[in-house]
Amino acid sequence: MTTQLRIAETKDRFVSDGRPLFYLADTVWNVFTNAAEEEWEEYLRFRSAQGFNAVQISVLPIEHDMSSAADRIYPFALRADGSWDFFQPNDVYFEKAARMTRRAREYGLTPALVLLWASFVPDTWAAGFRPELVMPEDAIEGYVTSVVRALGDTDPVYLVSGDTNFPSEATFRAYRRAMETLKRLRPDALTTYHPVPSLELDASIVNDPLLDFYMYQQGHSPDAPASRSAKYHYGLSVKRPIVNGEPHYEGIGYFKQYGRFVAADIRRAFWQSVLSGAKAGFTYGAHGVWSWHAAGQPFTSEDLWGAPCDWRTAMRFQGAQDVAFCKWLFETYDLFDLEPANDLLLRHAEDVALAMTPDRRTAAIYMPHNLGAKIAFDFGGYEFAMIEFGGRNVVRPRPSVRDGVTEFGVHGYNGDALIVARRRGGAS
């Protein structure tokens, strides 16, 4: 088993075995419900070889947004009317989940477990889909205890909420009870919330000593920039590591619009996130893997997201390999100390992302289009490497530097690129 993730003393990243670790997760929300264990083995072997180090799973199935498996088991005993008895966990379900999380750990993948998706908590946007699945408040403590008893020995990260908007006091109370129960049982476990897109956090959440890191959801609208929520969380009064926990899923349809996200969209989300403050990690998702879809299964949200591919096909989408490559670049160039510096950009500031180390020894510039960049900083005396992602080309750009302004012109490729600048005489 790998060492449990910890928060670095700098409060802006994770560490493992005392070394910085970039959290790269894949999204497999409904895997406990839908996947056979031999399928899980195949998946783990593939993702771990690519370089992923975490998997995000909803402990309970997301009934309103899923592919419907033929041979499924439920997390709780079923009453005569088919409803769930939240006071009677199904041991068979949790024993299977325990085997799957242990196997993920053996492959070097940290389980990141959602305790209560929004549909299981009162007054949220999702609670109305299946009101009978809203968990009674007095069942929460027993449920969380069951999860920790079954899965806690794998040292998971816990996403206490899933896709929530915290609309009422009853919602806060339910999540607070889950958080307090978890921390009483596992005080060292790392915790976060997984909110709806663009949610601004209540002060009580920001100041909560039980919350260990921030996670945000970018969402699946084509006009949802990854940098917006990264900048918001970076500016909060309490400093914590920041993770883009749900960017665009590769292959998912635009929300109620025509079109699907492709690998270039995912690369853009990666770099705009990490260079805008969310440098602790990134979560990939593929449409077909997150719901664990098998060809021919019905999918409940096809009208919103389009039909998914079979999970084996979706698992091999190019974007997964691309984000693993981006993680490798981030680690190889040791970009853990970068801080956002978009205020130095003189044009294309909404698309280009710029970050620099506090000592200005290292900078990274992401350009999603071949339009160049103009920066109010003198990069004379720096060495440059440009990685063009479409063809994985590496070149040495030669920017012009004049009167304290550096300008990178168009390059020889029609695609997105990352430029890493290092001051001669020693890199950060």
C-alpha positions in Angstrom: 0.0 0.0 0.0 1.1 3.6 -0.7 1.6 6.1 2.1 -1.4 8.2 3.0 -1.6 11.7 1.5 -0.7 14.5 3.8 -0.9 18.3 3.6 2.4 20.0 3.0 3.6 22.7 5.5 3.2 25.2 2.7 -0.6 24.4 2.7 -0.8 24.4 -1.1 0.0 20.9 -2.1 0.0 17.2 -1.0 3.0 15.2 0.1 3.6 11.5 0.4 6.6 10.0 2.2 7.8 13.6 2.7 7.9 14.4 -1.1 5.5 16.6 -3.1 2.8 14.7 -4.8 0.6 15.9 -7.7 -2.9 14.3 -7.2 -4.1 13.0 -10.6 -7.4 11.2 -10.2 -9.8 9.5 -12.6 -13.6 9.6 -12.1 -15.4 6.3 -11.6 -18.4 7.4 -9.6 -20.5 4.3 -10.0 -17.9 1.6 -10.1 -18.9 -0.1 -6.8 -22.4 -0.6 -8.3 -21.7 -1.4 -11.9 -18.2 -3.0 -12.3 -17.4 -6.6 -12.0 -14.2 -7.1 -10.0 -12.3 -8.6 -13.0 -13.2 -5.5 -15.0 -11.9 -3.4 -12.1 -8.6 -5.3 -12.2 -8.3 -4.5 -16.0 -9.0 -0.9 -15.4 -6.6 -0.5 -12.5 -3.8 -2.0 -14.4 -4.3 0.4 -17.3 -4.8 3.6 -15.3 -1.9 3.0 -13.0 0.4 2.3 -15.9 -0.6 5.7 -17.4 0.5 7.5 -14.2 -2.8 8.1 -12.3 -2.5 8.0 -8.6 -6.1 8.3 -7.3 -9.7 7.2 -8.2 -12.8 9.2 -7.2 -15.7 7.0 -6.3 -19.2 7.6 -4.9 -19.7 5.2 -2.1 -23.5 5.2 -2.9 -24.7 4.9 -6.5 -25.8 8.1 -8.2 -29.2 6.8 -9.2 -30.4 9.9 -11.2 -27.2 10.0 -13.4 -26.0 6.6 -14.2 -25.8 3.6 -16.5 -28.0 0.8 -15.4 -26.1 -2.5 -14.9 -28.0 -5.7 -15.3 -26.6 -7.5 -12.2 -26.4 -4.8 -9.5 -26.4 -4.9 -5.8 -27.6 -2.2 -3.5 -25.8 -0.6 -0.5 -28.7 -1.1 1.9 -31.3 -3.7 2.5 -34.5 -3.3 0.4 -37.8 -2.9 2.0 -40.9 -4.6 0.6 -41.7 -1.5 -1.5 -38.2 -1.4 -3.0 -37.0 1.5 -0.9 -33.7 1.5 0.9 -33.4 0.8 4.6 -30.6 3.3 5.5 -30.3 1.6 8.9 -29.4 -1.8 7.4 -26.2 -1.7 5.4 -25.8 -4.5 2.9 -22.6 -6.4 3.9 -22.2 -7.9 0.5 -22.0 -4.5 -1.1 -19.5 -3.1 1.3 -17.4 -6.2 1.3 -17.1 -5.9 -2.5 -16.3 -2.1 -2.1 -13.6 -3.0 0.4 -12.0 -5.5 -1.9 -12.0 -3.0 -4.8 -10.5 -0.1 -2.7 -7.8 -2.5 -1.4 -7.0 -3.5 -4.9 -6.8 0.1 -6.0 -4.3 0.7 -3.2 -2.2 -2.2 -4.3 -1.9 -0.5 -7.7 -0.8 2.8 -6.1 -4.2 4.5 -6.5 -5.6 6.4 -3.5 -9.4 5.9 -3.1 -11.2 9.3 -2.9 -14.6 8.5 -1.6 -17.8 10.6 -1.8 -19.8 9.9 1.3 -23.1 11.7 0.4 -23.9 12.7 -3.1 -26.3 15.6 -3.2 -29.2 13.3 -4.0 -28.9 11.7 -0.5 -29.1 15.0 1.4 -32.2 17.2 2.0 -33.0 20.4 0.0 -30.3 20.0 -2.6 -31.0 20.4 -6.4 -30.7 16.6 -6.7 -32.9 15.6 -3.8 -36.1 15.9 -5.8 -35.3 13.2 -8.3 -35.7 10.4 -5.8 -37.1 11.9 -2.5 -37.2 8.4 -1.0 -33.4 8.2 -1.2 -32.8 11.2 1.0 -31.0 9.7 4.0 -32.6 10.4 7.4 -30.4 12.6 9.5 -30.3 10.1 12.3 -29.0 7.4 9.9 -25.9 9.4 8.8 -23.7 8.6 11.8 -24.3 4.9 11.4 -23.7 5.0 7.7 -20.4 6.9 7.9 -19.3 4.5 10.7 -20.1 1.5 8.3 -18.1 3.2 5.5 -15.1 3.8 7.8 -15.3 0.3 9.2 -15.4 -1.3 5.8 -13.1 1.0 3.8 -11.0 3.0 6.2 -8.1 0.7 6.3 -7.2 1.8 2.8 -6.6 5.3 4.0 -9.0 7.0 1.6 -9.4 10.7 1.0 -13.1 11.6 1.7 -15.2 13.9 -0.4 -17.9 14.5 2.3 -20.3 16.0 -0.3 -20.9 15.3 -3.9 -22.2 17.9 -6.4 -23.9 19.9 -3.6 -25.0 23.5 -3.4 -25.6 23.8 0.4 -29.0 25.4 0.0 -30.4 25.1 3.6 -29.6 24.6 7.2 -30.8 21.0 6.9 -28.2 20.4 4.2 -25.4 22.0 6.3 -26.5 19.9 9.3 -26.4 16.6 7.4 -22.9 17.2 5.9 -21.6 18.5 9.2 -22.8 15.4 11.0 -21.0 13.3 8.4 -17.8 15.3 8.7 -17.8 15.2 12.5 -18.4 11.5 12.5 -15.7 10.8 10.0 -13.1 13.0 11.8 -14.0 11.4 15.2 -13.3 8.0 13.8 -10.4 8.9 11.4 -8.9 12.2 12.6 -6.0 11.8 10.1 -8.2 11.3 7.0 -8.1 14.1 4.5 -11.4 15.7 3.8 -13.0 18.1 1.2 -16.4 18.9 -0.3 -17.3 18.4 -4.0 -19.6 21.4 -4.8 -21.6 22.5 -7.8 -19.8 24.7 -10.3 -18.9 28.2 -9.3 -20.2 27.9 -5.8 -18.9 30.5 -3.3 -18.2 28.9 0.0 -19.9 30.0 3.2 -17.5 31.4 5.8 -18.3 28.5 8.1 -16.9 26.1 5.5 -13.9 28.2 4.8 -13.0 28.5 8.5 -13.9 24.9 9.3 -10.8 23.3 11.0 -12.0 19.8 9.9 -11.7 20.7 6.2 -8.3 19.8 4.7 -8.3 20.9 1.1 -10.5 22.7 -1.5 -12.0 20.9 -4.4 -14.1 22.6 -7.1 -16.2 21.5 -10.1 -15.5 23.3 -13.3 -18.6 21.8 -14.9 -19.5 20.6 -18.4 -20.5 23.8 -20.1 -18.2 24.9 -22.9 -18.2 28.5 -21.5 -17.0 27.4 -18.0 -13.3 28.3 -17.7 -11.1 26.2 -15.4 -9.3 29.3 -14.1 -12.4 31.1 -12.6 -12.8 28.8 -9.6 -9.1 28.2 -9.2 -8.6 32.0 -8.8 -11.6 32.2 -6.4 -10.2 29.4 -4.1 -6.7 30.8 -4.3 -8.0 34.1 -2.9 -9.8 32.6 0.1 -8.7 33.7 3.6 -7.7 30.2 4.7 -5.0 28.7 2.5 -5.4 25.0 1.5 -4.4 22.8 -1.4 -6.8 23.3 -4.4 -7.9 20.6 -6.8 -10.1 20.9 -9.9 -12.2 17.9 -9.0 -14.5 17.8 -12.0 -13.4 19.5 -15.2 -15.0 18.7 -18.5 -15.3 15.0 -19.0 -13.7 13.9 -22.3 -16.4 12.8 -24.7 -19.3 14.1 -22.7 -21.8 16.3 -24.5 -22.0 20.0 -23.8 -24.6 20.6 -21.2 -27.9 20.7 -23.1 -26.0 21.8 -26.2 -24.6 20.2 -29.4 -21.0 19.1 -29.2 -18.6 17.0 -27.1 -15.4 17.7 -25.3 -12.2 16.5 -26.8 -8.6 16.0 -25.6 -7.5 19.5 -26.3 -10.3 20.8 -24.0 -9.0 18.6 -21.2 -5.4 19.8 -21.6 -6.6 23.4 -21.5 -8.5 22.7 -18.3 -5.5 21.1 -16.8 -3.1 24.0 -17.4 -5.6 26.8 -16.8 -6.3 25.2 -13.4 -2.8 24.5 -12.1 -1.4 27.8 -13.3 -4.3 29.8 -11.8 -3.9 28.4 -8.3 -5.2 24.8 -8.3 -1.8 23.2 -8.5 -2.4 20.5 -5.9 -4.1 18.2 -8.4 -6.5 17.5 -11.2 -9.3 15.0 -11.8 -9.8 13.5 -15.3 -13.1 12.0 -16.4 -14.2 10.1 -19.5 -17.8 9.8 -20.6 -18.5 6.1 -20.2 -16.0 5.4 -17.5 -17.5 7.7 -14.8 -20.8 5.8 -15.0 -19.1 2.5 -15.9 -21.2 2.1 -19.0 -21.5 -1.1 -20.9 -22.6 -1.0 -24.5 -26.3 -1.6 -24.7 -27.1 -0.4 -21.2 -29.7 2.4 -20.7 -28.2 5.7 -19.5 -30.5 7.9 -17.5 -29.0 11.3 -18.6 -28.6 10.8 -22.3 -30.8 13.9 -22.9 -28.2 16.0 -21.0 -24.9 14.5 -21.9 -25.3 12.3 -24.9 -24.9 8.6 -25.1 -21.7 7.3 -23.4 -19.2 5.0 -25.0 -18.5 1.6 -23.6 -16.2 2.0 -20.6 -13.3 0.0 -22.3 -13.5 2.4 -25.3 -13.8 5.5 -23.1 -10.9 4.4 -20.9 -8.6 4.7 -23.9 -9.6 8.2 -24.9 -6.5 10.3 -25.7 -7.2 12.9 -23.0 -6.3 10.5 -20.2 -2.8 10.0 -21.7 -2.5 13.7 -22.2 -3.3 14.7 -18.6 -0.9 12.0 -17.4 1.8 13.6 -19.7 0.9 17.0 -18.3 1.4 15.6 -14.7 4.7 14.2 -15.8 5.8 17.6 -17.2 4.6 19.4 -13.9 6.7 17.0 -11.8 9.7 16.8 -14.2 10.0 20.6 -14.3 9.3 20.8 -10.6 6.5 23.3 -10.9 5.2 22.8 -7.3 6.2 26.3 -6.2 4.4 28.2 -9.0 2.0 31.0 -8.1 -0.5 32.7 -10.5 1.0 35.7 -12.3 -1.7 36.5 -14.9 -1.5 40.2 -13.9 1.7 40.3 -16.0 -0.1 39.3 -19.2 -0.6 42.2 -21.6 -3.0 40.4 -24.1 -5.1 37.2 -24.4 -5.3 37.3 -20.6 -8.5 35.3 -20.5 -7.1 32.4 -22.4 -3.3 32.4 -21.7 -2.3 31.2 -18.2 1.0 32.4 -16.5 2.5 31.4 -13.2 5.9 32.0 -11.7 7.8 30.9 -8.6 8.1 33.6 -5.9 11.8 34.0 -6.6 11.1 34.4 -10.3 13.5 31.7 -11.2 10.9 29.6 -13.1 7.8 30.5 -15.1 5.3 28.5 -17.0 3.1 29.9 -19.7 0.2 28.0 -21.3 -1.1 29.1 -24.7 -4.3 27.3 -25.8 -4.0 28.8 -29.3 -1.1 29.7 -31.5 -1.5 33.5 -31.0 1.6 34.2 -28.9 1.8 36.0 -25.6 3.0 39.4 -24.4 4.3 39.7 -20.8 5.3 42.6 -18.7 8.4 40.9 -17.4 12.0 40.9 -18.6 12.9 37.3 -19.5 16.4 38.2 -20.7 18.8 35.6 -19.1 16.2 32.8 -19.2 16.3 29.5 -21.1 13.1 28.2 -22.6 11.5 24.9 -23.6 8.2 24.8 -25.5 6.1 21.6 -25.5 3.5 21.6 -28.3 0.9 19.1 -27.3 -0.7 18.1 -30.6 2.4 16.3 -31.9 4.4 16.2 -28.6 7.1 18.4 -30.2 9.7 20.1 -28.0 11.4 23.3 -29.3 13.4 26.3 -28.0 11.5 29.5 -28.6 13.3 32.8 -29.0 11.1 35.6 -27.6 11.8 39.3 -28.1 12.7 41.2 -25.0 12.5 45.0 -25.0 11.9 47.7 -22.4 11.0 45.1 -19.7 8.4 43.4 -22.0 8.8 39.9 -23.4 6.8 38.8 -26.4 6.4 35.2 -27.7 5.4 35.2 -31.3 3.5 32.5 -33.1 5.2 29.2 -33.3 5.4 26.6 -36.0 2.5 24.4 -34.9 -1.2 25.0 -35.0 -2.1 23.9 -31.4 -1.8 24.4 -27.7 1.6 24.7 -26.0 3.3 25.1 -22.7 6.5 27.2 -22.3 8.7 26.7 -19.3 11.2 29.4 -18.6 14.2 29.0 -16.3 16.7 31.6 -15.3 20.2 30.7 -16.3 22.4 29.8 -13.4 19.9 27.6 -11.5 16.3 26.6 -11.7 13.8 26.4 -8.9 
